[in-house]
Every structure is written in structure tokens, then in C-alpha cells.
Amino acid sequence: MAMTLRLTTQETEALRRRAELEGRSMQEVAREAVRDYVERTSRRELLDQVLDEELPRFAEALERLGQ
């Protein structure tokens, strides 16, 4: 799916420099950044979900360990 991404002048220049340094297109660099962001935030959400579900089971033991 195609989309339009509006960047500031500074963001565009930073992306252009990074792409040139890596010998890749600006599109390739931007797409990798989006993939990295989605993967990173998905892992964080999964960890938060597991902690929300499992932490209460161990709350008493954790409280005792903290004393």
C-alpha cells in the first residue's frame, strides 16, 4: 500500500544523509525504521500484558523479598 509521509526539512536531510552513508534509498531506510518501531513496541506491549497477568500471582512473595 502506498502512503505519503510528510517530513520536516531537517528530518528529510537527516534521512537523506543516512541513506547516502548506507548506500541505500531513503525509502529503504524509512521502511526499516518503521519495521523496527513496530517490532520494538509490539514486544513492549507483550511484556506489559504478561506482567499485568502474572505479577499479581507473585505480589506477596515480591513484597516479602523487599522487606
VMD Tcl script that builds the backbone (N, CA, C; Angstrom):
set m [mol new atoms 201]
animate dup $m
set s [atomselect $m all]
$s set {name element resname resid chain x y z} {
  {N N MET 1 A 0.840 -1.172 0.000}
  {CA C MET 1 A 0.000 0.000 0.000}
  {C C MET 1 A 0.887 1.237 0.000}
  {N N ALA 2 A 0.555 2.159 -0.819}
  {CA C ALA 2 A 1.310 3.411 -0.892}
  {C C ALA 2 A 0.772 4.401 0.133}
  {N N MET 3 A 1.659 5.247 0.633}
  {CA C MET 3 A 1.245 6.298 1.555}
  {C C MET 3 A 2.175 7.484 1.380}
  {N N THR 4 A 1.727 8.618 1.854}
  {CA C THR 4 A 2.538 9.828 1.811}
  {C C THR 4 A 3.057 10.097 3.209}
  {N N LEU 5 A 4.341 10.317 3.320}
  {CA C LEU 5 A 4.970 10.621 4.596}
  {C C LEU 5 A 5.522 12.031 4.514}
  {N N ARG 6 A 4.997 12.910 5.351}
  {CA C ARG 6 A 5.455 14.285 5.343}
  {C C ARG 6 A 6.507 14.473 6.439}
  {N N LEU 7 A 7.674 14.883 6.038}
  {CA C LEU 7 A 8.782 15.104 6.961}
  {C C LEU 7 A 9.154 16.579 6.971}
  {N N THR 8 A 9.741 17.003 8.081}
  {CA C THR 8 A 10.275 18.363 8.119}
  {C C THR 8 A 11.530 18.403 7.246}
  {N N THR 9 A 11.998 19.597 6.976}
  {CA C THR 9 A 13.222 19.747 6.198}
  {C C THR 9 A 14.391 19.058 6.900}
  {N N GLN 10 A 14.468 19.221 8.222}
  {CA C GLN 10 A 15.557 18.605 8.992}
  {C C GLN 10 A 15.456 17.070 8.953}
  {N N GLU 11 A 14.258 16.556 9.072}
  {CA C GLU 11 A 14.072 15.099 9.016}
  {C C GLU 11 A 14.445 14.550 7.639}
  {N N THR 12 A 14.050 15.268 6.606}
  {CA C THR 12 A 14.375 14.843 5.240}
  {C C THR 12 A 15.883 14.824 5.024}
  {N N GLU 13 A 16.561 15.870 5.467}
  {CA C GLU 13 A 18.013 15.932 5.298}
  {C C GLU 13 A 18.716 14.835 6.098}
  {N N ALA 14 A 18.259 14.588 7.307}
  {CA C ALA 14 A 18.858 13.524 8.126}
  {C C ALA 14 A 18.644 12.167 7.461}
  {N N LEU 15 A 17.460 11.942 6.934}
  {CA C LEU 15 A 17.168 10.688 6.245}
  {C C LEU 15 A 18.012 10.558 4.984}
  {N N ARG 16 A 18.147 11.635 4.247}
  {CA C ARG 16 A 18.959 11.620 3.019}
  {C C ARG 16 A 20.421 11.293 3.343}
  {N N ARG 17 A 20.964 11.949 4.380}
  {CA C ARG 17 A 22.364 11.687 4.759}
  {C C ARG 17 A 22.545 10.234 5.178}
  {N N ARG 18 A 21.615 9.724 6.005}
  {CA C ARG 18 A 21.724 8.341 6.477}
  {C C ARG 18 A 21.666 7.370 5.302}
  {N N ALA 19 A 20.754 7.607 4.381}
  {CA C ALA 19 A 20.619 6.734 3.212}
  {C C ALA 19 A 21.884 6.770 2.362}
  {N N GLU 20 A 22.443 7.946 2.166}
  {CA C GLU 20 A 23.674 8.070 1.380}
  {C C GLU 20 A 24.832 7.344 2.049}
  {N N LEU 21 A 24.952 7.496 3.374}
  {CA C LEU 21 A 26.026 6.812 4.110}
  {C C LEU 21 A 25.922 5.292 4.000}
  {N N GLU 22 A 24.695 4.801 3.963}
  {CA C GLU 22 A 24.478 3.354 3.908}
  {C C GLU 22 A 24.370 2.826 2.487}
  {N N GLY 23 A 24.358 3.724 1.514}
  {CA C GLY 23 A 24.240 3.298 0.124}
  {C C GLY 23 A 22.875 2.699 -0.183}
  {N N ARG 24 A 21.865 3.235 0.481}
  {CA C ARG 24 A 20.506 2.740 0.278}
  {C C ARG 24 A 19.599 3.906 -0.067}
  {N N SER 25 A 18.382 3.576 -0.479}
  {CA C SER 25 A 17.421 4.639 -0.779}
  {C C SER 25 A 16.804 5.152 0.515}
  {N N MET 26 A 16.278 6.363 0.442}
  {CA C MET 26 A 15.590 6.926 1.598}
  {C C MET 26 A 14.394 6.048 1.968}
  {N N GLN 27 A 13.727 5.518 0.972}
  {CA C GLN 27 A 12.570 4.648 1.219}
  {C C GLN 27 A 12.986 3.401 1.993}
  {N N GLU 28 A 14.083 2.785 1.618}
  {CA C GLU 28 A 14.550 1.587 2.327}
  {C C GLU 28 A 14.841 1.886 3.794}
  {N N VAL 29 A 15.507 3.006 4.039}
  {CA C VAL 29 A 15.857 3.382 5.409}
  {C C VAL 29 A 14.591 3.664 6.214}
  {N N ALA 30 A 13.644 4.376 5.630}
  {CA C ALA 30 A 12.398 4.701 6.323}
  {C C ALA 30 A 11.584 3.440 6.610}
  {N N ARG 31 A 11.508 2.537 5.648}
  {CA C ARG 31 A 10.746 1.292 5.862}
  {C C ARG 31 A 11.375 0.448 6.965}
  {N N GLU 32 A 12.702 0.396 7.020}
  {CA C GLU 32 A 13.363 -0.354 8.087}
  {C C GLU 32 A 13.070 0.283 9.447}
  {N N ALA 33 A 13.060 1.598 9.492}
  {CA C ALA 33 A 12.768 2.299 10.745}
  {C C ALA 33 A 11.350 1.983 11.222}
  {N N VAL 34 A 10.406 1.923 10.303}
  {CA C VAL 34 A 9.026 1.588 10.668}
  {C C VAL 34 A 8.950 0.151 11.182}
  {N N ARG 35 A 9.603 -0.776 10.495}
  {CA C ARG 35 A 9.610 -2.185 10.948}
  {C C ARG 35 A 10.208 -2.301 12.340}
  {N N ASP 36 A 11.331 -1.633 12.573}
  {CA C ASP 36 A 11.986 -1.669 13.888}
  {C C ASP 36 A 11.064 -1.127 14.972}
  {N N TYR 37 A 10.385 -0.024 14.682}
  {CA C TYR 37 A 9.481 0.590 15.651}
  {C C TYR 37 A 8.334 -0.354 15.992}
  {N N VAL 38 A 7.722 -0.932 14.982}
  {CA C VAL 38 A 6.591 -1.838 15.208}
  {C C VAL 38 A 7.036 -3.052 16.024}
  {N N GLU 39 A 8.170 -3.615 15.689}
  {CA C GLU 39 A 8.678 -4.779 16.424}
  {C C GLU 39 A 8.982 -4.419 17.875}
  {N N ARG 40 A 9.637 -3.299 18.085}
  {CA C ARG 40 A 10.017 -2.870 19.437}
  {C C ARG 40 A 8.790 -2.608 20.305}
  {N N THR 41 A 7.808 -1.893 19.770}
  {CA C THR 41 A 6.623 -1.577 20.561}
  {C C THR 41 A 5.744 -2.793 20.771}
  {N N SER 42 A 5.738 -3.725 19.819}
  {CA C SER 42 A 4.956 -4.948 19.981}
  {C C SER 42 A 5.523 -5.787 21.115}
  {N N ARG 43 A 6.844 -5.887 21.206}
  {CA C ARG 43 A 7.470 -6.635 22.305}
  {C C ARG 43 A 7.152 -5.988 23.642}
  {N N ARG 44 A 7.182 -4.667 23.694}
  {CA C ARG 44 A 6.893 -3.949 24.939}
  {C C ARG 44 A 5.451 -4.207 25.375}
  {N N GLU 45 A 4.503 -4.184 24.430}
  {CA C GLU 45 A 3.103 -4.440 24.752}
  {C C GLU 45 A 2.914 -5.861 25.258}
  {N N LEU 46 A 3.595 -6.820 24.646}
  {CA C LEU 46 A 3.501 -8.209 25.088}
  {C C LEU 46 A 4.055 -8.355 26.494}
  {N N LEU 47 A 5.193 -7.743 26.775}
  {CA C LEU 47 A 5.779 -7.803 28.109}
  {C C LEU 47 A 4.846 -7.163 29.135}
  {N N ASP 48 A 4.274 -6.022 28.801}
  {CA C ASP 48 A 3.328 -5.368 29.711}
  {C C ASP 48 A 2.131 -6.266 30.001}
  {N N GLN 49 A 1.642 -6.934 28.972}
  {CA C GLN 49 A 0.494 -7.831 29.144}
  {C C GLN 49 A 0.846 -8.991 30.066}
  {N N VAL 50 A 1.999 -9.604 29.854}
  {CA C VAL 50 A 2.427 -10.720 30.692}
  {C C VAL 50 A 2.611 -10.259 32.133}
  {N N LEU 51 A 3.246 -9.118 32.319}
  {CA C LEU 51 A 3.437 -8.607 33.678}
  {C C LEU 51 A 2.104 -8.313 34.356}
  {N N ASP 52 A 1.168 -7.721 33.630}
  {CA C ASP 52 A -0.147 -7.426 34.200}
  {C C ASP 52 A -0.868 -8.699 34.626}
  {N N GLU 53 A -0.687 -9.774 33.872}
  {CA C GLU 53 A -1.371 -11.023 34.173}
  {C C GLU 53 A -0.658 -11.834 35.254}
  {N N GLU 54 A 0.663 -11.828 35.255}
  {CA C GLU 54 A 1.419 -12.710 36.142}
  {C C GLU 54 A 1.896 -12.061 37.436}
  {N N LEU 55 A 2.152 -10.776 37.424}
  {CA C LEU 55 A 2.689 -10.111 38.608}
  {C C LEU 55 A 1.803 -10.266 39.844}
  {N N PRO 56 A 0.490 -10.153 39.713}
  {CA C PRO 56 A -0.343 -10.331 40.909}
  {C C PRO 56 A -0.163 -11.692 41.589}
  {N N ARG 57 A 0.156 -12.724 40.830}
  {CA C ARG 57 A 0.374 -14.058 41.407}
  {C C ARG 57 A 1.553 -14.063 42.365}
  {N N PHE 58 A 2.522 -13.219 42.112}
  {CA C PHE 58 A 3.753 -13.219 42.893}
  {C C PHE 58 A 3.886 -11.988 43.788}
  {N N ALA 59 A 2.822 -11.204 43.899}
  {CA C ALA 59 A 2.880 -9.943 44.636}
  {C C ALA 59 A 3.286 -10.169 46.087}
  {N N GLU 60 A 2.716 -11.154 46.749}
  {CA C GLU 60 A 3.034 -11.390 48.148}
  {C C GLU 60 A 4.490 -11.789 48.317}
  {N N ALA 61 A 4.972 -12.688 47.475}
  {CA C ALA 61 A 6.373 -13.127 47.561}
  {C C ALA 61 A 7.320 -11.961 47.279}
  {N N LEU 62 A 6.995 -11.142 46.302}
  {CA C LEU 62 A 7.830 -9.995 45.983}
  {C C LEU 62 A 7.843 -8.992 47.133}
  {N N GLU 63 A 6.702 -8.817 47.767}
  {CA C GLU 63 A 6.638 -7.908 48.920}
  {C C GLU 63 A 7.524 -8.409 50.061}
  {N N ARG 64 A 7.473 -9.715 50.327}
  {CA C ARG 64 A 8.312 -10.290 51.378}
  {C C ARG 64 A 9.784 -10.169 51.037}
  {N N LEU 65 A 10.142 -10.355 49.791}
  {CA C LEU 65 A 11.541 -10.231 49.383}
  {C C LEU 65 A 12.044 -8.799 49.566}
  {N N GLY 66 A 11.151 -7.839 49.432}
  {CA C GLY 66 A 11.535 -6.448 49.553}
  {C C GLY 66 A 11.720 -5.994 50.993}
  {N N GLN 67 A 11.325 -6.824 51.942}
  {CA C GLN 67 A 11.446 -6.440 53.361}
  {C C GLN 67 A 12.789 -6.782 53.923}
}
mol reanalyze $m
mol bondsrecalc $m
mol representation Tube
mol addrep $m
